[in-house]
Amino acid sequence: MYLRQSSDRQVRENLESQRLQYGLKDRARDLGWRDVEVLDGDLGCSASVGAPPRQDFDRLVSAVALGEVGIIMSREVSRLARTDKDWCHLMEVCRVFDTLLGDEQQVYDLNQLDDQLVLGIKGTMSVLELNVLRLRLLQGVEAKARRGELKRLLPPGYVLDPAGKVVKDPDLRVQQAIGVVFEKFREAWSVRQTFLWFRDEGIELPVNKSVGGKMSVVWQRPSHAFIDDILHNPFYAGAYVYGRRTVETVLKDSRLVKRMGQPRSAEKCRVFIRDHHEGYIGWEVFEENQRKMRNNGSWGSDDSVAGVRAGQGLLVGLLRCGRCGRRLHVRYWGKRGTSPRYSCRGEFGEGGRYCLGFGGRSVDARFGEEVTRVISPLGMAASFEAVERRCTAVDHSHQALALQLQQVEFEARRAFEQYNEVDARNRLVAAELERRWNDKLEEVERLKSTLAESDSNARELTDDDRELILALGERFDLVWMSENCPIELKKKILRTIIEEGVVDMNDETRTLRFTIHWKGGAHSQFEMQKPESGSEQQTDEGDLDIIRTMAKRGYADKVIAYVLAKLGRRTGKGNKWSQLSVATARRNHKIPGQKQPKLDPDIFSQGQAARYCGVASLTIRRLVAHGLLPMEQAFPWAPWEIRKSDLDAMPVRDILDRLRKTGKLYLEGSVSANQLSLSL
């Protein structure tokens, strides 16, 4: 005896149908069958095309094929099969193994031609009935959807008012939480970064969840998929859509299965009604968000509007080749993999050559100069706006916690009222209500301490802070060139003000010509010498002479780098000299040297000479200036070299002895301020 209902809802609610099916057991016994087996494992399973396998139906067919079944009882044919394939397969097996079929009215023998004909017609009608019912239901659903009246499960943040109209959830905490999702995405322009902010801040979001068989709003930490669904859902932009996802039937492992297709864009859905209800964001903002998410790092996307990465290439996705029109790609070189190089593949993939390629550091720096030249006049206005925003900004994390505290305090009061209403002598109930009340009180205290900690960490904008922000706007070029300015921020600024840049190269002069297309339609151009490749970036021989001479005298790499920098010298790559670059140059050119100084102990610098004599450095400088104390210097800005023997020799020793006794410096040939004049 085989039982089936199509859905879990029918199993829960259509109890009379179950009783009628189970009642066939008595009919089977009335027909003379004593060993009756009931197969009801397929209750709640659909039998339509593409539905999951029915285990009890497969078990039934297998038992018939083994000759173990005399008759199959079912209330009607539609319970056994809803597809021609299943029905014909069952009829064929029953006919071969002499198995009867029975329902409430008849018993059928498939070896009889008339019974085959009747069951064939019934099976066909069952399949047709299913298709007709589905078609009518879908037509009715779509007609209602075209009027915007089909209200299924509304996304969190929306409810139906008494008139059946879609409105925002009256709970301010729900509204604030949904609004923060869109605000944080507009700040980060990344779904993942938005999700990470909620995770790090511990902020909960409302989700629809089944509680006791009823859908309710439950607060919990959001998942990445939930954030992504909110940002992609056009319902939050005030649009009503129907048919956003299609159901596809595909062949998998020799079976037809149903699966959900890829979501369509809002305009391509079967029903699209714009401005259907009040949205959390405008439709233009929604479309901009979709463009950003489509291009956030996906293959074939436009890098100029993609999510900002941490790579050191400042112009990733912004440069286009002036020869072939392709976008330039960036690759990173060097030991640390942080030196960008821009190149156009050209016809390389088809066996040709690259169009052009050049190092990125100097190009990024030149672009930075052009950007600061253009937007520096607007720096003060931006600073004033930054101060105003900082003073009026709302801490979303603090506001979310405050609203959560209000709700928990309400729940704590409600828990107390329930506890207060119960008879204290009924400890079985009172103990449980008391526990719930205590849990809410503990949650209230936890939220209060979290808010107090947040308030203590918050700092008001002081007058010094305002002055600092204004100063940053006044000298925007220094802010841009600062090592503390993050590369991600620079990339965001460039993508905000630049549409794209077109670059071409003059092969004869080795000059790069850039054309910048600014947002708004303005254009500007500049030229620069093409950065040379590593093989052409040789250290100047004059710099090597300085390194060789000072290293031979025992100076450390740090001191040599200081001298080279003060002399305005640059490395072969155009960078400032540093301790590391000096050490690298020594190693490449096999110049002996050291990280720590190894100077002659009888040779002092200016400071060492002052400490040896117990005088100020100014005294040593005056002695040298008057020619009383010999001094050598390898190069300008290099440390002074003063011999110990010269400090101990006359007349320096006498001058310093007199200085210690009188406290005044008498240089040979100079006139003391206390000496009397011999003039009349």
DRENKOLDREN-726801 format. One record per residue (C-alpha): residue in one letter; x, y, z. Coordinates in steps of 0.25 Angstrom, whole numbers, padded with zeros to 4 digits, always signed. Layout:
# residues N
AXYZ/...
# end
This chain:
# residues 680
M+0000+0000+0000/Y+0007+0013-0005/L+0004+0027+0001/R+0009+0040-0004/Q+0006+0055-0002/S+0013+0066-0010/S+0018+0075+0000/D+0021+0077+0015/R+0010+0086+0016/Q+0000+0076+0011/V+0005+0066+0021/R+0003+0076+0033/E-0010+0081+0028/N-0017+0071+0019/L-0020+0061+0030/E-0033+0056+0024/S-0025+0051+0011/Q-0015+0043+0020/R-0027+0036+0027/L-0033+0033+0014/Q-0020+0027+0009/Y-0017+0019+0021/G-0032+0014+0020/L-0029+0006+0008/K-0022-0004+0017/D-0036-0009+0021/R-0040-0010+0006/A-0028-0019+0003/R-0032-0028+0015/D-0046-0029+0010/L-0041-0033-0004/G-0034-0045+0003/W-0020-0040+0006/R-0014-0043+0019/D+0001-0038+0019/V-0001-0023+0016/E+0011-0014+0016/V+0009+0001+0017/L+0020+0010+0010/D+0018+0024+0015/G+0032+0029+0014/D+0029+0038+0002/L+0019+0047+0009/G+0023+0061+0006/C+0031+0057-0007/S+0027+0063-0020/A+0026+0053-0032/S+0028+0064-0043/V+0039+0065-0054/G+0052+0068-0047/A+0048+0065-0033/P+0057+0058-0024/P+0057+0042-0024/R+0045+0036-0016/Q+0052+0025-0008/D+0039+0017-0005/F+0034+0017-0019/D+0048+0012-0024/R+0047+0001-0013/L+0033-0002-0018/V+0037-0004-0032/S+0049-0013-0027/A+0040-0022-0019/V+0031-0024-0031/A+0042-0028-0040/L+0046-0038-0029/G+0032-0044-0030/E+0029-0041-0015/V+0017-0032-0018/G+0003-0038-0021/I-0005-0024-0022/I-0001-0010-0021/M-0012-0001-0014/S-0013+0014-0016/R-0024+0023-0014/E-0022+0029-0028/V-0013+0028-0040/S-0007+0042-0037/R-0001+0037-0024/L+0007+0027-0031/A+0013+0035-0042/R+0012+0049-0048/T+0021+0047-0060/D+0019+0037-0072/K+0033+0031-0070/D+0030+0026-0056/W+0016+0022-0059/C+0020+0014-0071/H+0031+0008-0064/L+0022+0003-0053/M+0012-0002-0062/E+0022-0010-0070/V+0028-0017-0058/C+0014-0020-0052/R+0010-0027-0065/V+0023-0035-0066/F+0022-0040-0051/D+0007-0042-0051/T+0005-0031-0040/L-0009-0025-0039/L-0012-0010-0037/G-0024-0006-0028/D-0031+0007-0023/E-0044+0010-0016/Q-0053+0006-0028/Q-0046-0005-0036/V-0035-0015-0037/Y-0027-0015-0050/D-0019-0027-0057/L-0009-0021-0067/N-0009-0034-0074/Q-0024-0030-0079/L-0024-0021-0091/D-0036-0013-0085/D-0029-0011-0072/Q-0016-0006-0079/L-0025+0004-0087/V-0032+0009-0075/L-0019+0011-0066/G-0012+0017-0078/I-0023+0028-0079/K-0023+0030-0064/G-0008+0032-0064/T-0009+0042-0076/M-0020+0050-0069/S-0012+0050-0057/V+0000+0056-0064/L-0009+0066-0071/E-0016+0070-0059/L-0003+0073-0052/N+0001+0082-0064/V-0012+0089-0065/L-0012+0092-0050/R+0002+0097-0050/L-0001+0106-0062/R-0013+0112-0056/L-0006+0114-0042/L+0006+0121-0049/Q-0003+0130-0058/G-0011+0134-0045/V+0002+0137-0038/E+0008+0145-0049/A-0004+0153-0051/K-0004+0157-0036/A+0010+0160-0037/R+0008+0169-0049/R-0001+0177-0040/G+0010+0177-0029/E+0001+0170-0020/L+0008+0157-0018/K+0014+0158-0004/R+0022+0146-0001/L+0033+0146+0010/L+0037+0161+0011/P+0052+0163+0013/P+0056+0168+0027/G+0053+0183+0028/Y+0039+0182+0022/V+0026+0178+0027/L+0011+0179+0023/D+0002+0190+0029/P-0012+0187+0032/A-0016+0191+0018/G-0007+0181+0012/K+0003+0191+0007/V+0018+0189+0008/V+0025+0199+0018/K+0038+0200+0026/D+0038+0192+0039/P+0034+0202+0050/D+0045+0197+0058/L+0055+0208+0058/R+0066+0198+0061/V+0063+0190+0049/Q+0063+0202+0040/Q+0076+0207+0046/A+0083+0193+0044/I+0078+0192+0029/G+0083+0206+0026/V+0097+0204+0032/V+0099+0192+0022/F+0098+0202+0010/E+0105+0213+0017/K+0117+0204+0020/F+0117+0198+0006/R+0118+0212+0001/E+0130+0215+0010/A+0138+0202+0007/W+0132+0199-0008/S+0134+0184-0004/V+0124+0174+0001/R+0135+0166+0008/Q+0140+0179+0015/T+0126+0182+0019/F+0124+0168+0025/L+0137+0169+0033/W+0133+0182+0039/F+0120+0176+0044/R+0128+0164+0049/D+0139+0172+0056/E+0129+0182+0062/G+0120+0171+0067/I+0108+0177+0061/E+0095+0169+0059/L+0085+0169+0047/P+0071+0165+0046/V+0068+0152+0039/N+0056+0144+0035/K+0056+0131+0043/S+0045+0121+0046/V+0042+0120+0061/G+0031+0110+0065/G+0027+0109+0050/K+0025+0124+0049/M+0034+0133+0042/S+0040+0144+0051/V+0051+0154+0051/V+0063+0149+0059/W+0075+0157+0062/Q+0089+0150+0059/R+0103+0153+0054/P+0102+0154+0039/S+0108+0145+0029/H+0116+0149+0017/A+0104+0143+0008/F+0094+0151+0016/I+0101+0164+0014/D+0103+0161-0001/D+0088+0158-0002/I+0084+0171+0004/L+0093+0179-0005/H+0088+0171-0018/N+0073+0172-0014/P+0066+0182-0022/F+0054+0182-0012/Y+0063+0191-0003/A+0063+0201-0015/G+0048+0202-0015/A+0046+0193-0027/Y+0037+0181-0028/V+0042+0169-0036/Y+0036+0155-0039/G+0043+0144-0046/R+0057+0148-0042/R+0062+0134-0042/T+0058+0123-0052/V+0056+0109-0049/E+0064+0100-0059/T+0062+0085-0062/V+0076+0079-0065/L+0081+0064-0067/K+0090+0060-0056/D+0095+0046-0054/S+0085+0041-0063/R+0073+0048-0055/L+0065+0060-0058/V+0068+0070-0046/K+0063+0084-0044/R+0072+0095-0040/M+0071+0110-0038/G+0077+0118-0049/Q+0086+0131-0048/P+0078+0143-0043/R+0074+0153-0053/S+0076+0168-0053/A+0064+0175-0048/E+0060+0181-0062/K+0060+0167-0068/C+0051+0160-0058/R+0038+0156-0062/V+0031+0167-0054/F+0039+0179-0050/I+0031+0191-0044/R+0040+0203-0040/D+0036+0212-0028/H+0027+0201-0023/H+0029+0205-0009/E+0039+0213+0000/G+0053+0209-0002/Y+0065+0210+0008/I+0073+0215-0004/G+0070+0222-0017/W+0070+0214-0030/E+0082+0222-0036/V+0090+0218-0023/F+0086+0204-0025/E+0090+0203-0040/E+0104+0209-0036/N+0105+0199-0025/Q+0102+0188-0035/R+0113+0193-0044/K+0123+0193-0033/M+0120+0179-0029/R+0120+0174-0043/N+0134+0180-0045/N+0140+0176-0032/G+0151+0167-0036/S+0143+0158-0045/W+0150+0153-0058/G+0148+0162-0070/S+0144+0174-0061/D+0148+0188-0062/D+0159+0190-0052/S+0157+0205-0053/V+0144+0203-0045/A+0148+0190-0037/G+0151+0189-0023/V+0163+0196-0018/R+0174+0186-0014/A+0187+0188-0006/G+0197+0187-0018/Q+0207+0198-0020/G+0203+0201-0034/L+0195+0214-0033/L+0190+0214-0047/V+0184+0200-0048/G+0173+0200-0058/L+0174+0215-0061/L+0184+0214-0072/R+0181+0211-0087/C+0190+0209-0098/G+0190+0220-0108/R+0195+0211-0119/C+0185+0199-0119/G+0175+0204-0108/R+0176+0193-0099/R+0177+0195-0084/L+0191+0194-0078/H+0193+0182-0068/V+0202+0183-0056/R+0212+0173-0051/Y+0221+0174-0038/W+0236+0172-0038/G+0247+0173-0028/K+0251+0164-0017/R+0239+0168-0009/G+0230+0168-0021/T+0225+0182-0019/S+0231+0190-0031/P+0220+0192-0041/R+0223+0191-0056/Y+0212+0195-0066/S+0211+0188-0080/C+0202+0187-0091/R+0202+0172-0097/G+0199+0177-0111/E+0200+0165-0121/F+0209+0157-0111/G+0198+0147-0109/E+0198+0144-0124/G+0213+0143-0126/G+0215+0158-0127/R+0222+0168-0118/Y+0218+0177-0106/C+0213+0191-0110/L+0220+0198-0098/G+0224+0196-0084/F+0231+0204-0073/G+0234+0204-0059/G+0223+0210-0050/R+0230+0217-0038/S+0234+0229-0045/V+0221+0230-0053/D+0213+0228-0041/A+0220+0240-0034/R+0219+0249-0047/F+0204+0246-0047/G+0203+0249-0032/E+0210+0263-0035/E+0199+0265-0046/V+0188+0261-0036/T+0193+0270-0025/R+0194+0282-0035/V+0180+0281-0039/I+0173+0278-0026/S+0182+0285-0016/P+0174+0298-0018/L+0162+0291-0013/G+0169+0286-0001/M+0164+0296+0009/A+0149+0294+0005/A+0151+0279+0007/S+0157+0282+0021/F+0145+0290+0025/E+0136+0279+0020/A+0144+0269+0027/V+0143+0277+0040/E+0128+0278+0039/R+0126+0264+0036/R+0135+0259+0047/C+0127+0268+0057/T+0113+0263+0052/A+0117+0249+0049/V+0109+0238+0055/D+0116+0226+0061/H+0108+0215+0055/S+0114+0204+0064/H+0110+0213+0076/Q+0096+0215+0071/A+0094+0201+0068/L+0098+0197+0082/A+0089+0208+0088/L+0077+0203+0080/Q+0080+0188+0084/L+0081+0193+0099/Q+0067+0199+0098/Q+0061+0186+0092/V+0068+0177+0103/E+0063+0187+0114/F+0049+0185+0109/E+0051+0170+0108/A+0056+0170+0123/R+0044+0178+0128/R+0035+0168+0120/A+0042+0157+0127/F+0041+0163+0140/E+0026+0165+0138/Q+0024+0151+0134/Y+0032+0146+0147/N+0024+0156+0155/E+0011+0150+0151/V+0014+0136+0154/D+0011+0130+0168/A+0024+0129+0175/R+0020+0116+0181/N+0019+0109+0167/R+0035+0108+0167/L+0034+0099+0154/V+0030+0112+0146/A+0035+0123+0155/A+0049+0117+0155/E+0049+0117+0139/L+0044+0131+0138/E+0054+0136+0148/R+0065+0130+0140/R+0060+0137+0128/W+0059+0150+0135/N+0074+0149+0141/D+0079+0145+0127/K+0073+0158+0121/L+0078+0166+0133/E+0092+0161+0130/E+0091+0164+0115/V+0087+0179+0119/E+0099+0180+0128/R+0108+0175+0117/L+0103+0185+0107/K+0104+0196+0117/S+0119+0193+0119/T+0121+0192+0104/L+0115+0205+0102/A+0122+0211+0114/E+0135+0206+0108/S+0131+0212+0094/D+0129+0225+0100/S+0142+0226+0107/N+0149+0223+0095/A+0142+0233+0087/R+0149+0247+0086/E+0143+0260+0083/L+0150+0268+0072/T+0158+0279+0079/D+0163+0292+0074/D+0177+0286+0071/D+0170+0275+0063/R+0163+0285+0055/E+0176+0293+0052/L+0183+0280+0048/I+0172+0277+0038/L+0172+0291+0032/A+0187+0290+0031/L+0186+0277+0024/G+0177+0283+0014/E+0186+0295+0012/R+0198+0286+0009/F+0191+0275+0002/D+0204+0272-0006/L+0211+0268+0006/V+0200+0259+0011/W+0200+0252-0003/M+0215+0250-0002/S+0215+0246+0012/E+0219+0231+0015/N+0208+0230+0025/C+0198+0233+0014/P+0192+0219+0010/I+0192+0214-0004/E+0178+0210-0004/L+0174+0224+0000/K+0182+0230-0012/K+0175+0220-0021/K+0161+0224-0017/I+0164+0239-0019/L+0170+0236-0033/R+0157+0227-0037/T+0148+0238-0032/I+0154+0249-0040/I+0161+0242-0052/E+0153+0235-0063/E+0165+0229-0070/G+0179+0232-0075/V+0184+0230-0089/V+0199+0228-0091/D+0208+0227-0103/M+0223+0227-0105/N+0232+0234-0115/D+0242+0223-0119/E+0253+0233-0123/T+0253+0242-0111/R+0249+0231-0101/T+0238+0240-0096/L+0225+0236-0090/R+0213+0245-0093/F+0201+0244-0084/T+0187+0250-0086/I+0178+0250-0074/H+0163+0250-0076/W+0157+0256-0063/K+0143+0253-0058/G+0134+0264-0064/G+0140+0264-0077/A+0153+0272-0075/H+0167+0268-0081/S+0181+0271-0078/Q+0195+0265-0083/F+0209+0264-0079/E+0222+0257-0083/M+0233+0251-0076/Q+0245+0243-0079/K+0243+0228-0080/P+0248+0221-0067/E+0260+0212-0071/S+0260+0198-0069/G+0269+0191-0058/S+0280+0188-0068/E+0281+0203-0072/Q+0279+0209-0058/Q+0294+0209-0054/T+0300+0216-0042/D+0307+0229-0045/E+0322+0227-0045/G+0323+0240-0036/D+0314+0234-0026/L+0323+0221-0026/D+0335+0230-0024/I+0329+0236-0011/I+0325+0222-0006/R+0338+0217-0009/T+0346+0228-0002/M+0337+0229+0010/A+0337+0214+0012/K+0352+0213+0011/R+0353+0224+0022/G+0344+0215+0031/Y+0331+0222+0030/A+0318+0214+0032/D+0308+0212+0021/K+0298+0221+0028/V+0307+0233+0029/I+0311+0231+0014/A+0296+0231+0010/Y+0294+0244+0018/V+0305+0251+0010/L+0300+0246-0003/A+0286+0251+0000/K+0291+0265+0005/L+0299+0266-0008/G+0286+0263-0016/R+0291+0251-0022/R+0281+0240-0026/T+0282+0225-0029/G+0282+0219-0043/K+0267+0217-0041/G+0265+0231-0037/N+0262+0229-0022/K+0269+0235-0010/W+0281+0229-0005/S+0279+0220+0008/Q+0287+0211+0017/L+0282+0199+0009/S+0284+0205-0005/V+0299+0209-0001/A+0301+0194+0004/T+0295+0189-0009/A+0304+0198-0017/R+0316+0193-0009/R+0312+0179-0011/N+0310+0180-0026/H+0323+0187-0029/K+0331+0180-0019/I+0335+0192-0010/P+0340+0188+0004/G+0332+0195+0015/Q+0324+0193+0028/K+0311+0195+0035/Q+0318+0201+0047/P+0328+0212+0047/K+0343+0208+0048/L+0350+0221+0049/D+0364+0224+0054/P+0363+0226+0070/D+0373+0238+0068/I+0364+0245+0059/F+0351+0252+0064/S+0339+0258+0058/Q+0334+0272+0063/G+0325+0266+0074/Q+0336+0257+0079/A+0347+0268+0079/A+0337+0277+0087/R+0335+0265+0097/Y+0350+0262+0098/C+0353+0277+0101/G+0341+0279+0110/V+0336+0291+0102/A+0324+0294+0093/S+0324+0290+0078/L+0323+0305+0075/T+0337+0307+0081/I+0343+0296+0072/R+0336+0303+0060/R+0342+0316+0063/L+0356+0310+0065/V+0355+0304+0051/A+0349+0317+0045/H+0361+0325+0050/G+0371+0315+0045/L+0376+0311+0058/L+0371+0297+0058/P+0374+0288+0045/M+0362+0280+0040/E+0360+0271+0028/Q+0347+0267+0021/A+0346+0256+0011/F+0334+0263+0004/P+0324+0274+0007/W+0314+0270+0018/A+0324+0259+0022/P+0328+0258+0037/W+0340+0267+0041/E+0353+0260+0043/I+0361+0266+0054/R+0374+0260+0059/K+0376+0258+0074/S+0390+0263+0073/D+0386+0276+0067/L+0376+0278+0079/D+0388+0276+0089/A+0397+0285+0081/M+0400+0300+0083/P+0393+0310+0082/V+0380+0302+0083/R+0384+0296+0097/D+0387+0310+0103/I+0374+0316+0097/L+0366+0305+0103/D+0373+0306+0117/R+0370+0321+0117/L+0356+0318+0113/R+0354+0309+0125/K+0360+0319+0135/T+0353+0332+0130/G+0341+0326+0124/K+0344+0335+0111/L+0350+0331+0098/Y+0362+0339+0094/L+0366+0336+0080/E+0380+0340+0075/G+0379+0353+0068/S+0365+0356+0074/V+0362+0368+0083/S+0356+0365+0097/A+0344+0372+0101/N+0350+0376+0115/Q+0363+0381+0109/L+0365+0396+0110/S+0367+0405+0098/L+0381+0412+0096/S+0375+0422+0087/L+0374+0437+0093/
# end
